Structure formats: C-alpha cells, structure tokens
Amino acid sequence: MRITYDVYVNVNLTEQPTRMNSLEQLLYYPMGDTMPGPGEAVEIARVGGQGMTPAVKWIRMGLPFALDHINLWLLRDEFEGRSGWTVVDCCITRDEAKAQWERVFASQLEGLPIVRVIVTHMHPDHIGLAHWLCERWQAPLWISATDYYAARVGSQSTTGFGGPAAAAFFASHGLTDPDSIEKIRGRVSYYPSMVPAVPRTFHRMRDGAIVQIGGREWRCMSGYGHAPEHIALYCEALELLISGDMVLPRISTNVSVHDTEPESNPLQAFLDSIDTFRPLPPDTLVLPSHGKPFVGLHERIRQLHEHHRDRLAEVVQACHGAPQSAADLLPLLFKRKLDVHQTTFAMGESVAHLHALWFAGKLQRKLDADGIYRFAPN
C-alpha cells in the first residue's frame, strides 16, 4: 500500500537550510530543511488523515563531536497492556541530553509513558542513556545480543575504543606520532564516560524477527561492519525504514577494524549488509540516525558502493607505488585535518579498506622489522 507522508509541525522548529552536495541532489527530502529543535519533535507519518494519532515522531539531539547530532524516534505503541511510546535510540549520557529528554517528556508524550526502549546498536550515541530511560520508565530494553554484550563489556572496561591496547594496535598500523599515541593511550574511560551502564536485562532482537509496534509489524534487519550486529527496522504498512547508521544520506558510515578483532573484514560485511535493503520499495522513506529523512534508498546504496569502490581503487594504486601502512593512507582517504577523536575512526577505516583488499587477494600484508604492517600488491 502506498502511504503519503505528510509533515505536521507540532512545535516551533529550527529552520537550518543546508547546501546539498551533488550526491544528495539525487535524493528526495520530503521535509526540506525542517528539523526539530532541542526538546521538540516533528510528526513525520500520519495514517488516515490529520485527526489520527501520529505513528512516528522525530527528535534530534546534539552531540559534542564533529558529527554534532543524532536522530531519535518515538513510535506510538501499545505494549503489554500499556498505551504509550516506544523509543528508538537514546543519545549519549550527558546532562544536556537528559535535559532535552525532560523537555520531550513534558511536551511530546501526550501524557503517556515510554513503554519500551529499542537500541539499534551499541555505539554511545545510540545506547548511552538506555539505562536511564529504562529505569525512569520501568521499560524493557530491546537490542541484538551481540551489541548488548559489547556495550556491557565496553561500559565496564576500555576495550576497543581507547587505552593501551588501542594505541598499540594503531601503532602496528603505522600511527607513530607520539602525541596521538599518547592521547589514544590516555582514553581509558572513553566509552564508559558516555555509556556508564547498560540495563541488567534485555529482549533479544535478531534478523527477520517481527516486532509489533502500535499494531503494525516492523521487521528486524541485521547489518554488519559498522557495529557487531546492528538492527534496522522496516514497516511494510508504512513503507518506513529506520536505518540507524547503516544507510545515511550525507556521509558514509564509519566502517572500522578495532583492536578487539584485529583481522576482521568489516568493509565487505558492510557492503553485503546494505544490499539486503535492495528488495525494499524504491519509495521507502528512510529515517537515518544522522542527516534528514529521505527517499532514494536504492540510489544511496549505489552511491555507497561507488564511494568505497573508488576508495579501494585509490588504495590499490597507492600500494603499487610503494608498500603502505594504514597511517600512510590517511591523507589519501581523508582530506581534512583530523583531531584525535577523528583519527581513531580514520585509522580504523583505513585498516578496513586495506583488509578488504587483503581478504580479496589483491594485496598482501607484511609485518616489517619496525613492527608496522604494510600492504603491497600480490
């Protein structure tokens, strides 16, 4: 059934026009430049006319990074005999985010409780406040098992996001700048600072499972490469895809190799995963975690494949000139100046591109006498 999406503004909105790049111009943004302000919401889907209860509300919260926002979603629901809202994703733990949530509670829930918290994956901007929301509303957490346990380990340790192990891993891939290495080594509590706890129990989400939300079926679609077991949600009745970080309209999703799985091939896993969205209808409205809701899923999948195909070709060409480490390739893959936060993501992504070519048999890897992995053509 073809659904017509209308945008109903129920609060004062912040108008933030942005200049679209050439790839974005091939996508369609039904809401234009309209975005919710802090603690506010945009109703993005109504069924049956303006008098019906909204199916989905869009919330946008600030982040203290270069990627300065995350989109969160409120879905009208009836869960275990309670009428209320299911939340999809949570923002990081910090006072500013809690204050924004308090405004949402006061003005957007229509006097109803939050009855369930769904988290697409374990990255801090998605799961950071899950423990707080679940405790406050006595609501259960729904998430994939892999990401639940990754978040639980991360909240209690330094695994995978900083500290000596991460510094040693990046050094083995050519990051020898003493200042950068020391800063990464010092990020001992990076993940726990944004995810200090996770709920003690959870409901497991897995690929193909059907979640009933508001009397409609939402199908879980697992994705790999960006997170251990990312869960996107698709509702056929509404032709809506909550894509999380798997498909973003303006930027390419970070795909990294981490010190906890140092010989992984996440880029190939990511590219295989986004292809699972191809059977969805061309006019699916995509609700991404960053950027604006858009139509043009198939076009965006094509763009992402082309983007990584071009980067891989550049990497191969560079390796033909001389053996390359991941750090050697940073100026090739990332044209802008990187701070330490961005450098950790960039290094992980550089290794991911090298590993994709290594696993495909197009490059060979050698640990040189200086303890650095370098890649050259077979």
N, C-alpha and C positions, 0 to 999 in steps of 0.2 A: 504493500500500500504506500503510495507516495504521500509523504507528510509535508505540508507547507510550514516552514519555520518563520515565525514572526518574533520580533523583539519587543517586549513590553518593559518599559522603564518604570521601576517602582521606587526609585530614589534619585537623588541628584547624582549625575555621573560626571566623571572626569573625561573630557574630550582630549585625546592625545594623538593628533594626526602623526603618522609616521610615513617616511618616504619608502616606498616599496622597491625592492631590488627587482631585476629582470625576471628572476625565477618566481618571485611572489606574484608578479603580474599575471602569471598563468593560473593562479589560484583565485577562488572567489571567496570574499569575506562578507557574509550576509549582514554582519553588524557594523561594517565600515570601521570607523575609528572609535566607536563607542566601547568604553570599558568601565567596569565598576570601580568606584573609588574605595578608599580604605574603609572596611567595615560595612560596605554596601554590596548590592547584588544586582545582577541583570537576569531577568527571566528569559531564557533562550528557547524554550519549547512549550507551547500550549497545544492541547488537542481538543478540537470541537468548539473553539470559539473563546472569546475573551473572558467569559464568565467561569471557565473551568479552572481547576487548581493547576498551577504550573507543574510541569513534570521535572524540570531541571532549573536550578539557579546557579549562576556563575559568580564565584568570589575570586578576587585577585589580591594576593598578599605580597608585601615587599620582602626582599632578601638582601642581605648585606654583602652581595657579591657583584661581579660584573654582570652576571645573569640576575637581574635585580627583582624578579618577581616569580611567583608560581600561581597557576590557576588551580582552584579547588572547586568542588562541585557538591551541591546539595540536591538530592533526589527525593522527591515526595514518596513516602513509603508507609506501608502497614506491615509491622514486623512483630511476630509473637504476640499478637493481640493488642499492640500499641500503635497508635497513629502518630506519625512524626516524620523525621528526616533521616536518610542515610547520607553520611558524609563520605566523599571520595577524596582522600589525601588530606594532609594536616598542616603543613609548614614546619619549619624548624622550631625547636624550643628556644624562645626568647620572649622578653616582656612585651615587645612591640606586637608580636604575633598574637599573644594572649589577649592584649588589649583590643586588637582587631576582631578576634573571635568574640569577645564580650559584646562588642557593638553588633556583630551578626546575631548573637543570641537575643539581644534586646529588640532588634528591628526586623529580622528576616525570617524567623522561625514561626511566625504567626501564632505564637503561644504554645507551640508544640515542642516536644523534646527531640533530641538526637537519639535514634534507636539503634544505630549500627554505624561502625566506622570501617570503611574499606580503604586499604592502602595498596596502591599499585605495585610498589617496590620499596626496597629498604634504604634508599638514599635519604639523607637527613631532611631535605625539604619536603619529603613525602610522608615520612613516619615520625618526625621529631616530636610532634605534640600528640601522637596517638595515645600515649599513656595518660596524658592529662585529659583528653576528650573522653576516653573510655571510663576513667574514674569519675569524672564530673557528672556524666550522664548515665553511668552504670550500663554502658553499651558495649557489646562484644566487638572484638577486632576480627576482621576478615582479611586474609593475606595468603600468599603462597607459603608453603612450609619452608622452602629454601630461603626465601627472603626474610621470613620471620627469624629463623635461627641465625642467619647472617647478621641481622640487626641486633639480636640478643648478644651475640659474641662481640660485635662492634661496640655496643654500649658499655661493655664491661672490660674492654681492652683497647689496644691501639692497632689491632690487626687491619692491615690493608689500606690505611688512609694516612699514615704518618708514623714517625718514630724510627728507631734504628733499622728495623727490617726493611721499611720502605726506602730509607736513604741508601742502604746497601744495594737494594735492587736497582734503583735508578743509577747508582754509581757503576754497576756492572753493565749498564747500557749507555755509558758514556757521559753521564752528568757529573762532571768533576769540579764544577765551580764550588769552592769551599763554602761560600756564603749560602748558596742554595741548598747544599747538602746539610749544612748545619741547621738551617731553618726547617727543613723536612724532618731531620732527626729530632728537632725540638717540638714537633707537633704531636706530642704523646697523647694528648687528650682531645684531639681534633674532632673525631666522631662523637665521643661521649659528651662533649660540650654542647652539641646540638641534638643528640639523642641520649639523654641521661638514663633513660629507662624505656622498656617496652612492656606492654601488658603481659601478665603472667600466663594467660591462656589465649588461644586464638582458634578461629574456624578456618580450616584449610581450603584455599581456592586452587583449582587446577585446570589445565587446559580442557576445554569442551564442557565444563560444568555449567549448569544453568542456575543463575541466581534470580529469584523472584524479587523484584523491587517495584513497589507500587502497583502490583497486579500485572506487571509486564515482565517478560523474560529477557534477561541480559546474559549473554554467553561470554564465558571467560576465554580469552585468547592469550596464551602464554608467548613470551618473547624472550630472547636470549641475546647476550652480547653487551647490553648496557647494564643490566643487573642480573643476578643469578637466575631469577625466574619471575620476570615482570608479567603482570596480569593487566591486559586491556579488557574493556567491557563493551560489547556490541549489543544494541537493542534493535532487532529487526522491525518491530512495530513502529518505532520512532525513527528508524534509519539514522541512529546516532552511534558514534564510536567514541568512547572515552579512551583516547590513545595513550594517555600517560606521557612518557618520554620516548616511546617507540617511533612515533611519527610527529615531527614538529614542523611548522610551516616556514620558519625564517632561518633557523640554524640546523646544522646536522647534529644528531645525537652523539654525545661522547661515548666512544667505544674504547675501552682501555684494558690492557693487561696489568694485573696487580701482583704484588709480591706474594700474595697467598696462593695464586695459581700461575706461576711464572712462565709456564709453557703452554698457555691456552691460546685459542684461536677465536677471540670474540668477534672480530670483524665479519668473518664468514657466518658465524652464528647469527649476528645481527641482520645481515643481508638476507639470509634464509628466512628469518623471522618476519621481516616486513613483507616478504612475498606472500605470507599467509593471509594478509589483508586484501590481496588482489581480488578474491571472489566477492567481496562486498560490493554493493551497488555503487556506480560511479557518482551518484548524487548524495552519498553518505555525508552527513555533517560531522566533521571531526572536531572533537573537543580535546585540544592538546594541553599539556601541563605548562607550556611556555609559548607565548605568542597568542594569536587570536583564533577563535573558532573559524574553520574554513571548509569549503567544498573543493574537492580536487585531489582526493586520496590517491587515485591511480597515477596522476601526473606527479604528485610529490614522491611516490615510490620510485618512479622513473628517474626523477631528479637525484634522489639519494644514491641510487645505483650508479648514475653517471658521475656524480661527485666523487664517490670512492674509486670508481674505475679510473678517473683522471688522476687522483692522488697516487694510486698504485702504479700507474704508468710513470709518473714523475719519480717515484721511489726507485723503480727498476732502472730508469735512466741514470739516476744519481749513483746507484751501486755499480753500474757499468763503468763509470768514471773512476771510482776507487771504492774499496770496501767502506761501508757506512755503519755507524752506530745510530741508535735512536736519537741521541742528543745531536749528532751531526745533522740530522734531518729536520730539526726544529725550525730553522729559518726557511726551509723549503715548504714545510706544511703549514706554518703559522707565520703570517707576515707581520703581525702586530707585536709590540713589546709585551712580554708576559711577566706577571708577578709570580710569587712562589705558589699561590693557590692555582693559578692558571698553568704554571709549569708542570705541576704534578699531573694534571689532566692531559696536558700536551704530551708529556713523556709517555704516559700510558697509551695514548692514541698512536704515537709514533711507533712504539713497540708493536701495537696491534696490526699496523699496516705491514711492518716487516714480517711479522709472524704469518699473516695471510699469504704472503708470497713464499715464505719458507715452507709452510704446510702444502702449498700448491706445487712445490718442486721447482719454483722459478728462481729462488735464492738459496744459498747455503749459509749456514751460520758457523762462525768460528770464535772460540774464546782465545783472544790474543794474550801475549805474555804480560801485558799490563792489566789483565783481569777484566777487559772490556769485550763484550760481544759485538762483532762486526759481521755484516752481511755482504755477500758478493754473489754475482751470477754463478749458476752451476756450470 
